Amino acid sequence: MSRPLLLGHRGSRATGSIPENTVPAFDLALRHGCDGFEFDVRLSSDKQALVCHDPRSKGIPVATSKRAELPHLPTLEDVSSGYGKRGFLDIELKVAGLTEIVLDELRRHPPERGFVISSFLPEVLIDMRARSQAIPLGIIFEKQVPGWQELPIDCVMAEKSLITGTLVDQVHEAGKRLFAWTVNDQAAMLRFAQWGVDAVISDRTELLVRTLGSRNPR
């Protein structure tokens, strides 16, 4: 029996000693046996794609600062060049304005083990689809799952409390994939795998792999 893709959330966040969205966190997720990981991308004032979840990093606002002011943050190029041959990449775009940068980077370093461009922002995905018909796209939902059928997407990325067997069936009947996030409970991991979700995203990467990693991925 096949299993979902197993993805670390911002790398691996199970240990407080390794910061999220960093090279050590990405390395740990893969070392635990994940198929890949999710990470967040923001835009600096000098048009650099930086890996960061929050609008500020160490108190510095990413959007109004230059790359040189945020040397501790990895770049999208760091991740795509360093991990594109090693794992599936879920590239979450936190802001608009990244389309051309992301497409250029994907051309330079095409991920060989699969990827998806995901976002909470429909306008980001619509702009990406207008520039490329081939890029796999995913809409992220946290509180409700409305209107995904009308969006130019390939994946629905639903917060775990929204996922039901019915939603899984609806997404699959529409010819799309369903990603579950952020799943840190073993019982939920098993339940979602049984329902046929296509990917499980977790902070607890070691538990995720121990729970579901014995089967071949879909």
HUZIRA-V525848 format. One record per residue. D_LAST is the distance of its C-alpha to the last C-alpha in whole Angstrom. Layout:
d_last->D_LAST
d_last->D_LAST
//
This chain:
d_last->9
d_last->5
d_last->6
d_last->6
d_last->7
d_last->10
d_last->13
d_last->17
d_last->19
d_last->22
d_last->21
d_last->22
d_last->24
d_last->25
d_last->28
d_last->31
d_last->32
d_last->30
d_last->30
d_last->27
d_last->26
d_last->27
d_last->26
d_last->27
d_last->24
d_last->22
d_last->22
d_last->22
d_last->19
d_last->18
d_last->20
d_last->19
d_last->15
d_last->13
d_last->11
d_last->14
d_last->16
d_last->18
d_last->21
d_last->24
d_last->27
d_last->30
d_last->33
d_last->36
d_last->40
d_last->40
d_last->36
d_last->34
d_last->30
d_last->30
d_last->28
d_last->29
d_last->28
d_last->32
d_last->35
d_last->37
d_last->36
d_last->39
d_last->41
d_last->41
d_last->39
d_last->37
d_last->38
d_last->41
d_last->41
d_last->41
d_last->38
d_last->41
d_last->42
d_last->38
d_last->38
d_last->35
d_last->33
d_last->30
d_last->29
d_last->26
d_last->27
d_last->27
d_last->24
d_last->23
d_last->25
d_last->24
d_last->20
d_last->19
d_last->18
d_last->17
d_last->14
d_last->13
d_last->16
d_last->16
d_last->20
d_last->22
d_last->25
d_last->28
d_last->30
d_last->31
d_last->33
d_last->30
d_last->29
d_last->30
d_last->30
d_last->26
d_last->26
d_last->28
d_last->27
d_last->23
d_last->25
d_last->27
d_last->24
d_last->21
d_last->18
d_last->16
d_last->13
d_last->12
d_last->14
d_last->15
d_last->19
d_last->20
d_last->23
d_last->25
d_last->27
d_last->27
d_last->30
d_last->28
d_last->25
d_last->27
d_last->29
d_last->26
d_last->25
d_last->29
d_last->28
d_last->25
d_last->23
d_last->20
d_last->19
d_last->16
d_last->18
d_last->18
d_last->20
d_last->21
d_last->23
d_last->25
d_last->27
d_last->26
d_last->24
d_last->26
d_last->26
d_last->23
d_last->23
d_last->26
d_last->24
d_last->23
d_last->19
d_last->16
d_last->15
d_last->16
d_last->17
d_last->19
d_last->21
d_last->20
d_last->23
d_last->22
d_last->19
d_last->20
d_last->18
d_last->20
d_last->19
d_last->15
d_last->16
d_last->18
d_last->16
d_last->14
d_last->17
d_last->18
d_last->15
d_last->14
d_last->11
d_last->12
d_last->13
d_last->15
d_last->18
d_last->19
d_last->18
d_last->21
d_last->21
d_last->20
d_last->20
d_last->18
d_last->15
d_last->15
d_last->16
d_last->14
d_last->11
d_last->13
d_last->13
d_last->10
d_last->10
d_last->7
d_last->9
d_last->12
d_last->15
d_last->18
d_last->21
d_last->21
d_last->18
d_last->20
d_last->19
d_last->16
d_last->15
d_last->17
d_last->16
d_last->12
d_last->12
d_last->12
d_last->9
d_last->7
d_last->4
d_last->0
//
